Amino acid sequence: MRNGIYILMIGLSMKTIYTLAFVVLVLTANTAHANRQLAVRNGCMGCHADTEYDAPTWPELAAKYHKYQGQADAASIQGDKLRQGKLFKNIKAHRKLTPTNATDLMQWIIDGAN
């Protein structure tokens, strides 16, 4: 009850709090979905899904890059390395990524590629 009184004292209703929580959840879910769609649009799924190619799967990549979680510039740095062919073999599809797309994909991987 004390928390409810405090919330009412600062002028936020429970409806407003629930609405804000819902918006945060939707934005978070859409970001993960958007980055999966970015991977689809850039052809990443052709090699990194369970296929006959010798490319690491999304769970393998997520496990490898999990160590970068919480590091401010990690996605950008790793995205640049990806585009320059420094992370894996010099792969044409990686070189074609824009800097923004490479950073977004690496952030998605660092965050677990879900």
VOROKE-116974 format. One line per field, with one value per residue (C-alpha): x, y, z; residue number from 1; residue in three letters. Coordinates in pm, 1 decimal, m for minus. Example, Ala and Ser with C-alpha at 12.3 -4.5 7.8 and 13.67 -1.06 7.14 Angstrom:
# VOROKE-116974
xx <- [1230.0	1367.0]
yy <- [m450.0	m106.0]
zz <- [780.0	714.0]
pos <- [1	2]
code <- [ALA	SER]
# end
This chain:
# VOROKE-116974
xx <- [0.0	283.6	420.8	76.4	46.9	393.4	304.5	m16.8	175.9	406.0	105.9	123.1	m176.5	m145.2	m290.4	m4.9	254.3	107.3	97.4	462.7	564.2	376.9	545.9	889.9	813.2	686.3	988.6	1226.9	1052.7	1042.1	1414.6	1501.8	1255.9	1389.8	1745.5	1639.9	1465.7	1785.1	1969.9	1707.3	1717.9	2096.6	2102.0	2267.9	2022.5	2141.9	2471.0	2414.7	2099.8	2137.7	2260.0	2529.9	2760.8	3042.7	2924.7	2857.7	2491.0	2323.3	2346.1	2717.2	2776.5	2576.6	2782.7	3109.0	3021.3	2835.4	3157.6	3102.5	2768.5	2771.0	3068.6	2965.7	3142.9	3172.9	2903.5	3052.2	3407.5	3303.6	3082.0	3380.3	3591.7	3313.6	3294.0	3673.1	3698.7	3891.2	3648.2	3600.3	3724.4	3697.9	3330.5	3172.4	2833.0	3001.3	3185.9	2857.5	2700.4	2664.4	2839.5	2499.7	2371.2	2693.3	2675.4	2306.4	2366.5	2661.8	2458.8	2183.2	2441.5	2603.6	2255.2	2190.7	2057.6	1706.1]
yy <- [0.0	235.9	203.8	272.7	590.1	700.0	646.3	844.0	1119.1	1165.7	1184.4	850.8	625.5	249.0	266.6	495.8	265.1	m40.6	147.9	251.1	m104.9	m235.8	18.0	m82.0	m450.4	m386.4	m174.4	m435.8	m718.0	m521.1	m445.6	m814.0	m899.4	m615.9	m742.7	m1096.3	m945.7	m753.6	m1086.1	m1232.5	m931.7	m946.3	m1318.5	m1416.1	m1700.1	m1879.3	m1966.4	m1918.1	m2127.1	m2503.4	m2562.6	m2758.0	m2455.1	m2448.2	m2120.3	m2090.3	m2096.7	m1805.6	m1976.7	m2043.8	m1680.6	m1557.2	m1772.3	m1650.1	m1278.5	m1278.7	m1155.6	m813.7	m746.4	m412.8	m275.9	52.2	33.5	m344.1	m384.5	m107.8	m240.4	m598.6	m479.9	m302.8	m616.5	m823.1	m593.9	m589.6	m969.5	m980.9	m1198.5	m1479.5	m1561.8	m1269.6	m1328.9	m1120.5	m1097.4	m954.3	m691.0	m579.7	m485.3	m116.7	1.2	52.8	m292.1	m459.2	m280.7	m366.4	m731.2	m755.6	m596.2	m850.4	m1131.5	m987.4	m968.8	m1337.3	m1343.5	m1429.2]
zz <- [0.0	79.5	m277.1	m420.3	m216.1	m327.3	m692.0	m655.6	m480.7	m779.7	m1010.8	m1193.7	m1199.6	m1215.8	m1566.7	m1672.8	m1516.5	m1689.8	m2018.4	m1985.1	m1897.3	m2200.3	m2429.9	m2299.5	m2358.5	m2710.7	m2801.4	m2664.7	m2849.9	m3174.0	m3150.1	m3123.8	m3399.8	m3615.9	m3587.3	m3674.4	m3977.6	m4056.0	m4056.9	m4289.7	m4525.9	m4549.0	m4625.8	m4297.7	m4235.7	m4547.7	m4379.9	m4005.9	m3971.9	m3943.1	m4297.7	m4471.8	m4457.8	m4205.9	m4053.3	m3679.5	m3578.7	m3397.4	m3056.6	m3115.7	m3213.4	m2915.0	m2678.8	m2832.5	m2820.0	m2487.2	m2323.5	m2485.0	m2310.7	m2134.7	m2327.0	m2486.9	m2824.2	m2856.9	m3123.9	m3336.8	m3302.2	m3375.6	m3662.8	m3821.2	m3780.6	m3938.4	m4241.1	m4281.2	m4277.5	m3950.3	m3752.6	m3999.0	m4343.6	m4579.8	m4658.5	m4934.0	m4759.7	m4449.0	m4653.2	m4814.3	m4479.6	m4406.5	m4088.8	m3923.2	m4020.2	m3906.7	m3570.7	m3525.1	m3612.1	m3375.8	m3095.5	m3157.1	m3139.8	m2825.4	m2667.4	m2736.5	m3096.2	m2980.0]
pos <- [1	2	3	4	5	6	7	8	9	10	11	12	13	14	15	16	17	18	19	20	21	22	23	24	25	26	27	28	29	30	31	32	33	34	35	36	37	38	39	40	41	42	43	44	45	46	47	48	49	50	51	52	53	54	55	56	57	58	59	60	61	62	63	64	65	66	67	68	69	70	71	72	73	74	75	76	77	78	79	80	81	82	83	84	85	86	87	88	89	90	91	92	93	94	95	96	97	98	99	100	101	102	103	104	105	106	107	108	109	110	111	112	113	114]
code <- [MET	ARG	ASN	GLY	ILE	TYR	ILE	LEU	MET	ILE	GLY	LEU	SER	MET	LYS	THR	ILE	TYR	THR	LEU	ALA	PHE	VAL	VAL	LEU	VAL	LEU	THR	ALA	ASN	THR	ALA	HIS	ALA	ASN	ARG	GLN	LEU	ALA	VAL	ARG	ASN	GLY	CYS	MET	GLY	CYS	HIS	ALA	ASP	THR	GLU	TYR	ASP	ALA	PRO	THR	TRP	PRO	GLU	LEU	ALA	ALA	LYS	TYR	HIS	LYS	TYR	GLN	GLY	GLN	ALA	ASP	ALA	ALA	SER	ILE	GLN	GLY	ASP	LYS	LEU	ARG	GLN	GLY	LYS	LEU	PHE	LYS	ASN	ILE	LYS	ALA	HIS	ARG	LYS	LEU	THR	PRO	THR	ASN	ALA	THR	ASP	LEU	MET	GLN	TRP	ILE	ILE	ASP	GLY	ALA	ASN]
# end
